[in-house]
Amino acid sequence: MSIMTSSHFPPTQEQLLVSGMEHLFANFGDRSYPIFLGKNIIVQAGELIRGFTGIQKKILIISQSNIWKYYGEELTCSLLEAGYSVNHFLLSITENSKNQKTVEQIYNACVEYKIDKSSGMIALGGGVLQDICNYAAATYLRGIPFVQIPTTLLAQADIGIGGCAIDHPAGKSLIGQFYQPCLAMIDVKTLESLPESEIRNGIAEIINKHICLGGNDIQAFQNELAGIFSGDPELRVQYILSSIAVKLNIIQKDETGIKEHRFLLDWGHTITMALERVMNYNISHGQALGVGMHGAAILSAQTGYLETHKVESLRQLIIATGLPSKLPEDITNESLLRFMAMDQKLKAGCKRFVLLKDFGNAFISDVITDQQIISCLDALR
């Protein structure tokens, strides 16, 4: 592949076609950007960044040690070959890391390496790191160029298209910003070093987007689960591409959520995020999402919208993936309700859910009472 440096930023869709690579175009006017997908594309990072962004001389890579040992050297070499000056900063990341303290560490690294608005920041890592880096890039110097290289299936299937957030003690993802990256690269080779549990977590997000919000055939997907688990790169790219396309279609219609259309992406996440917070994030997002999607489907049926046999089809798919579909026995309804009271979909203090009339037909409900939620949670046990 040979990419000529573009003098037009953001790049046009025509320029992306010249690359010959699988891609999506995130259309946000003068903040549009490409999302490239494939295998072994990290080694082309320097050329892609030089060709499709306005980043000039200096790049700071933010990563984590368990990722850096696999891909740090080839990413650095690619950037050096493209003429960039490169530094890296490694974070110790857990589910509890999405906070201002971690963001401060990134700010300090930016200061140390004299990052300015002509420089770029690359996030090389999983979903938590992507969120933290996106937020830091959006707020350091009031915005510096940012490149996403997500390395887990969950982060690739649910890539943060212009939305980033960190946690607050009162709830998950309460503090955030809307800030588009200038480029995203999804290299399915990074999935080869992941344990099966991480692949399972990522499949939860594919179910969420490809099936529940996208309305694609549930049985066809279930038939290909074995191929996704075994590492078929073309199959993985296909379903990551589909998941991102669903998310992109929703966000392009309502980038900041002002029309509430973006809230559709909260499908399955109301119970999920409350469960994560109640368990102090000692449950993976994918596992919590298995429970949360099943719960939202139950509530959709209990309120008269989704046919019960479709709830059962979704439950069977969640189980076939190896994800939990029931609430842990020691989690109380009261504890979940307490954190749902901080949900972003609240209106005049009243709780609302994203419900399904059918797979591919989501909507934001009117007020859902605590008694209705309790009935759902009881069924979820």
C-alpha positions as CSV (number, residue, x, y, z in Angstrom):
1,M,0.0,0.0,0.0
2,S,1.2,3.5,-0.8
3,I,-0.6,6.5,0.5
4,M,0.2,9.9,-0.8
5,T,0.1,12.6,1.9
6,S,-3.1,14.5,1.6
7,S,-3.4,18.3,1.8
8,H,-7.1,18.1,2.6
9,F,-8.2,17.5,6.1
10,P,-10.4,15.8,6.8
11,P,-10.0,13.4,4.0
12,T,-12.7,12.8,1.5
13,Q,-14.4,9.4,0.9
14,E,-12.8,9.4,-2.5
15,Q,-9.3,9.5,-1.0
16,L,-10.2,6.7,1.3
17,L,-11.1,4.5,-1.6
18,V,-7.6,5.0,-3.1
19,S,-6.2,3.4,0.1
20,G,-7.7,0.1,-1.0
21,M,-8.4,-0.8,2.6
22,E,-11.6,-1.8,4.3
23,H,-12.9,1.3,5.9
24,L,-15.9,3.3,7.2
25,F,-16.2,7.1,6.9
26,A,-17.4,8.9,10.0
27,N,-19.2,11.9,8.5
28,F,-19.1,14.9,10.9
29,G,-18.5,17.7,8.5
30,D,-15.1,19.3,9.0
31,R,-14.5,16.8,11.9
32,S,-15.0,13.7,9.7
33,Y,-12.5,10.9,9.9
34,P,-11.8,7.4,8.5
35,I,-12.0,4.1,10.4
36,F,-9.7,1.5,8.8
37,L,-10.2,-2.2,9.5
38,G,-8.1,-5.2,8.7
39,K,-5.3,-7.5,9.8
40,N,-1.7,-6.3,10.4
41,I,-2.5,-2.6,9.8
42,I,-0.6,-1.4,12.9
43,V,2.5,-1.7,10.8
44,Q,1.0,0.9,8.4
45,A,0.0,3.3,11.2
46,G,2.7,5.9,10.3
47,E,1.7,6.0,6.7
48,L,-2.0,6.2,7.5
49,I,-1.5,9.0,10.0
50,R,0.7,10.9,7.6
51,G,-1.8,10.4,4.8
52,F,-5.1,11.0,6.6
53,T,-4.5,13.4,9.5
54,G,-3.0,16.8,10.1
55,I,-0.6,15.5,12.8
56,Q,2.8,17.0,12.0
57,K,5.9,16.0,13.9
58,K,5.4,14.6,17.4
59,I,3.2,11.7,18.7
60,L,2.7,10.5,22.2
61,I,1.4,6.9,22.5
62,I,-0.6,6.1,25.6
63,S,-0.8,2.3,26.2
64,Q,-0.6,-0.4,28.9
65,S,2.3,-2.8,29.5
66,N,0.4,-6.0,28.6
67,I,-0.4,-4.4,25.1
68,W,2.8,-2.6,24.6
69,K,4.9,-5.8,24.8
70,Y,3.1,-7.1,21.8
71,Y,2.6,-4.1,19.6
72,G,4.6,-1.2,20.9
73,E,7.7,-1.8,18.9
74,E,6.0,-2.2,15.5
75,L,3.8,0.8,16.1
76,T,6.8,2.9,17.1
77,C,8.9,1.7,14.1
78,S,6.0,2.6,11.7
79,L,5.7,6.1,13.1
80,L,9.5,6.7,13.0
81,E,9.6,5.5,9.4
82,A,6.9,8.0,8.6
83,G,9.1,10.8,10.0
84,Y,7.5,11.3,13.4
85,S,9.1,11.9,16.8
86,V,7.7,9.4,19.2
87,N,7.3,9.0,22.9
88,H,5.2,6.6,24.9
89,F,3.6,6.5,28.3
90,L,2.3,3.3,29.9
91,L,-0.6,3.2,32.3
92,S,-1.7,0.5,34.7
93,I,-5.4,0.0,33.7
94,T,-8.3,-1.7,35.5
95,E,-12.0,-1.2,35.3
96,N,-11.6,1.3,38.2
97,S,-9.2,3.5,36.2
98,K,-11.7,5.7,34.4
99,N,-11.2,8.7,36.7
100,Q,-9.7,12.1,36.9
101,K,-6.6,10.8,38.7
102,T,-5.7,8.7,35.6
103,V,-6.5,11.6,33.3
104,E,-4.0,13.7,35.3
105,Q,-1.3,11.2,34.6
106,I,-1.9,11.7,30.9
107,Y,-1.9,15.5,31.3
108,N,1.5,15.2,33.1
109,A,2.9,13.1,30.2
110,C,1.7,15.7,27.7
111,V,3.5,18.4,29.6
112,E,6.7,16.3,30.0
113,Y,6.9,15.6,26.2
114,K,5.8,19.1,25.2
115,I,2.7,18.0,23.3
116,D,1.0,20.9,21.4
117,K,-1.9,21.2,19.1
118,S,0.2,20.1,16.1
119,S,1.1,16.9,17.9
120,G,-0.9,13.8,18.2
121,M,-2.0,11.3,20.9
122,I,-2.5,7.6,20.1
123,A,-4.5,5.4,22.4
124,L,-3.2,1.8,22.0
125,G,-5.3,-0.4,24.3
126,G,-8.7,-1.5,25.4
127,G,-11.9,0.3,26.0
128,V,-11.1,1.9,29.3
129,L,-7.9,3.3,28.0
130,Q,-9.7,4.5,24.8
131,D,-12.2,6.4,26.9
132,I,-9.6,8.0,29.2
133,C,-7.3,9.0,26.4
134,N,-10.2,10.5,24.3
135,Y,-11.2,12.5,27.3
136,A,-7.7,13.7,28.0
137,A,-7.1,14.6,24.3
138,A,-10.4,16.5,24.3
139,T,-9.5,18.6,27.3
140,Y,-5.7,19.1,27.1
141,L,-5.0,22.4,25.5
142,R,-8.8,22.3,24.8
143,G,-8.3,19.7,22.2
144,I,-5.3,17.9,20.5
145,P,-5.4,15.4,17.6
146,F,-6.3,12.0,18.7
147,V,-5.9,8.5,17.1
148,Q,-7.7,5.4,18.3
149,I,-6.1,1.9,18.0
150,P,-8.4,-0.3,20.1
151,T,-6.9,-3.7,20.9
152,T,-9.9,-5.7,22.4
153,L,-12.9,-7.0,20.6
154,L,-15.2,-5.1,22.9
155,A,-13.4,-1.8,22.2
156,Q,-13.3,-2.5,18.5
157,A,-17.0,-3.4,18.2
158,D,-18.1,-0.5,20.4
159,I,-15.5,2.0,19.3
160,G,-16.0,5.4,20.9
161,I,-17.2,7.6,18.0
162,G,-16.8,11.0,19.4
163,G,-18.1,10.2,22.9
164,C,-15.8,9.8,25.9
165,A,-16.4,9.7,29.6
166,I,-14.9,9.0,33.0
167,D,-16.5,7.8,36.1
168,H,-17.7,9.6,39.2
169,P,-18.3,8.0,42.6
170,A,-22.0,8.5,42.1
171,G,-22.1,6.5,38.8
172,K,-20.4,5.3,35.7
173,S,-19.5,7.6,32.8
174,L,-21.1,10.7,34.3
175,I,-18.3,13.1,33.2
176,G,-17.7,13.3,29.5
177,Q,-17.1,15.2,26.3
178,F,-18.0,14.9,22.6
179,Y,-14.7,15.0,20.7
180,Q,-14.1,13.2,17.4
181,P,-10.7,11.5,16.8
182,C,-8.9,12.3,13.5
183,L,-8.4,8.6,12.7
184,A,-9.2,5.1,14.0
185,M,-7.4,1.8,13.1
186,I,-8.9,-1.6,14.0
187,D,-6.3,-4.4,13.6
188,V,-7.9,-7.8,14.3
189,K,-4.4,-9.2,14.8
190,T,-4.5,-7.7,18.3
191,L,-7.3,-10.1,19.2
192,E,-5.0,-13.1,18.8
193,S,-3.2,-12.3,22.1
194,L,-6.5,-12.1,24.1
195,P,-7.9,-14.8,26.3
196,E,-11.3,-16.3,25.3
197,S,-13.0,-14.4,28.1
198,E,-12.1,-11.1,26.4
199,I,-13.5,-12.4,23.1
200,R,-16.7,-13.3,24.9
201,N,-16.9,-9.7,26.3
202,G,-16.5,-8.3,22.8
203,I,-19.2,-10.6,21.4
204,A,-21.6,-9.0,23.9
205,E,-21.2,-5.7,22.2
206,I,-21.6,-7.3,18.8
207,I,-24.9,-8.8,19.9
208,N,-25.9,-5.4,21.3
209,K,-25.2,-3.6,18.0
210,H,-25.5,-6.1,15.2
211,I,-28.5,-8.0,16.5
212,C,-30.5,-5.9,18.9
213,L,-30.0,-2.4,17.4
214,G,-29.2,-3.5,13.9
215,G,-31.9,-6.1,13.5
216,N,-29.7,-8.7,11.8
217,D,-30.6,-12.4,11.8
218,I,-30.0,-13.9,15.2
219,Q,-29.7,-17.5,14.1
220,A,-27.2,-16.7,11.3
221,F,-25.0,-15.0,13.9
222,Q,-25.3,-17.8,16.4
223,N,-24.2,-20.3,13.6
224,E,-21.0,-18.3,13.2
225,L,-20.1,-17.9,16.9
226,A,-17.6,-20.8,16.6
227,G,-15.7,-19.0,13.8
228,I,-15.6,-15.7,15.8
229,F,-14.2,-17.6,18.8
230,S,-11.7,-19.5,16.7
231,G,-10.2,-16.4,15.3
232,D,-11.4,-16.2,11.7
233,P,-10.1,-12.7,10.8
234,E,-12.6,-12.1,7.9
235,L,-15.5,-13.0,10.1
236,R,-14.3,-10.8,12.9
237,V,-13.8,-7.8,10.6
238,Q,-17.3,-8.5,9.1
239,Y,-19.1,-8.3,12.5
240,I,-16.9,-5.4,13.9
241,L,-17.7,-3.5,10.7
242,S,-21.5,-4.2,11.1
243,S,-21.4,-3.1,14.8
244,I,-19.6,0.1,14.1
245,A,-21.9,0.9,11.1
246,V,-24.9,0.6,13.4
247,K,-23.4,2.9,16.0
248,L,-22.2,5.3,13.4
249,N,-25.6,5.6,11.8
250,I,-27.2,6.5,15.2
251,I,-24.5,9.0,16.2
252,Q,-24.4,10.8,12.8
253,K,-28.1,11.7,13.2
254,D,-27.5,13.1,16.7
255,E,-23.9,13.6,17.6
256,T,-24.3,15.1,21.1
257,G,-27.7,13.5,22.1
258,I,-29.5,16.8,22.1
259,K,-32.4,15.1,20.1
260,E,-32.1,12.0,22.3
261,H,-31.6,9.8,19.3
262,R,-28.1,9.0,20.5
263,F,-29.7,7.5,23.7
264,L,-30.7,4.5,21.6
265,L,-27.1,3.3,22.1
266,D,-28.0,2.9,25.8
267,W,-30.0,-0.2,24.8
268,G,-29.2,-2.8,27.4
269,H,-27.0,-0.5,29.4
270,T,-29.3,0.9,32.1
271,I,-29.1,-2.3,34.2
272,T,-25.6,-3.0,32.9
273,M,-24.1,0.2,34.2
274,A,-25.9,0.1,37.5
275,L,-24.7,-3.5,38.0
276,E,-21.1,-2.6,37.3
277,R,-21.3,0.3,39.8
278,V,-23.0,-1.9,42.5
279,M,-20.2,-4.5,42.1
280,N,-17.5,-1.8,42.2
281,Y,-16.6,-2.8,38.6
282,N,-15.6,-6.3,39.8
283,I,-17.5,-7.6,36.8
284,S,-16.5,-7.2,33.2
285,H,-18.6,-4.9,31.0
286,G,-19.4,-7.8,28.6
287,Q,-20.7,-10.0,31.4
288,A,-22.8,-7.1,32.9
289,L,-24.1,-6.4,29.4
290,G,-25.3,-10.0,29.0
291,V,-27.4,-9.5,32.1
292,G,-28.4,-5.9,31.1
293,M,-29.6,-6.9,27.6
294,H,-31.6,-9.8,28.9
295,G,-33.2,-7.4,31.5
296,A,-34.0,-4.8,28.9
297,A,-35.6,-7.5,26.7
298,I,-37.7,-8.7,29.6
299,L,-38.9,-5.2,30.4
300,S,-39.7,-4.7,26.7
301,A,-41.9,-7.8,26.8
302,Q,-43.5,-6.9,30.2
303,T,-44.5,-3.5,28.8
304,G,-46.1,-5.1,25.8
305,Y,-43.6,-4.3,23.1
306,L,-41.3,-7.3,22.4
307,E,-42.7,-10.8,21.7
308,T,-41.7,-13.2,24.5
309,H,-40.2,-15.8,22.1
310,K,-37.7,-13.1,20.9
311,V,-36.7,-12.5,24.6
312,E,-36.0,-16.2,24.8
313,S,-34.0,-16.2,21.5
314,L,-31.8,-13.4,22.8
315,R,-31.4,-15.2,26.2
316,Q,-30.3,-18.4,24.3
317,L,-27.8,-16.4,22.3
318,I,-26.3,-14.8,25.4
319,I,-26.0,-18.2,27.1
320,A,-24.5,-19.7,23.9
321,T,-21.8,-17.0,24.0
322,G,-21.0,-18.0,27.5
323,L,-22.2,-14.8,29.1
324,P,-24.4,-14.6,32.2
325,S,-28.1,-13.8,31.6
326,K,-29.2,-13.6,35.3
327,L,-28.5,-11.2,38.1
328,P,-26.1,-12.4,40.8
329,E,-28.0,-13.6,43.8
330,D,-26.5,-11.1,46.3
331,I,-27.3,-8.0,44.3
332,T,-30.4,-6.2,45.7
333,N,-33.1,-4.4,43.7
334,E,-32.6,-1.3,46.0
335,S,-28.9,-1.0,45.2
336,L,-29.5,-1.1,41.5
337,L,-32.3,1.4,41.7
338,R,-30.1,3.8,43.6
339,F,-27.5,3.9,40.8
340,M,-30.2,4.0,38.1
341,A,-31.3,7.3,39.7
342,M,-28.1,8.8,38.1
343,D,-28.8,7.5,34.6
344,Q,-28.4,10.0,31.7
345,K,-31.8,9.2,30.3
346,L,-33.6,10.6,33.4
347,K,-36.2,13.2,32.6
348,A,-37.6,15.4,35.4
349,G,-36.2,12.9,37.8
350,C,-38.1,10.0,36.2
351,K,-36.4,6.8,35.0
352,R,-36.6,5.8,31.3
353,F,-35.3,2.8,29.4
354,V,-34.4,2.0,25.8
355,L,-36.8,-0.7,24.9
356,L,-37.3,-2.9,21.8
357,K,-40.4,-3.4,19.7
358,D,-38.4,-5.8,17.6
359,F,-34.7,-6.4,16.9
360,G,-33.7,-3.4,15.0
361,N,-36.6,-1.3,16.3
362,A,-35.5,0.5,19.5
363,F,-37.1,3.5,21.2
364,I,-36.9,5.5,24.3
365,S,-39.7,4.8,26.7
366,D,-41.9,7.1,28.7
367,V,-41.6,6.9,32.5
368,I,-40.7,3.5,33.8
369,T,-41.8,3.2,37.5
370,D,-39.6,1.6,40.2
371,Q,-42.3,-1.1,40.5
372,Q,-42.0,-2.0,36.8
373,I,-38.2,-2.1,37.2
374,I,-38.4,-4.3,40.3
375,S,-40.7,-6.7,38.4
376,C,-38.1,-6.9,35.6
377,L,-35.3,-7.4,38.1
378,D,-37.2,-10.2,39.8
379,A,-37.7,-11.9,36.5
380,L,-34.0,-11.5,35.7
381,R,-33.2,-13.7,38.7
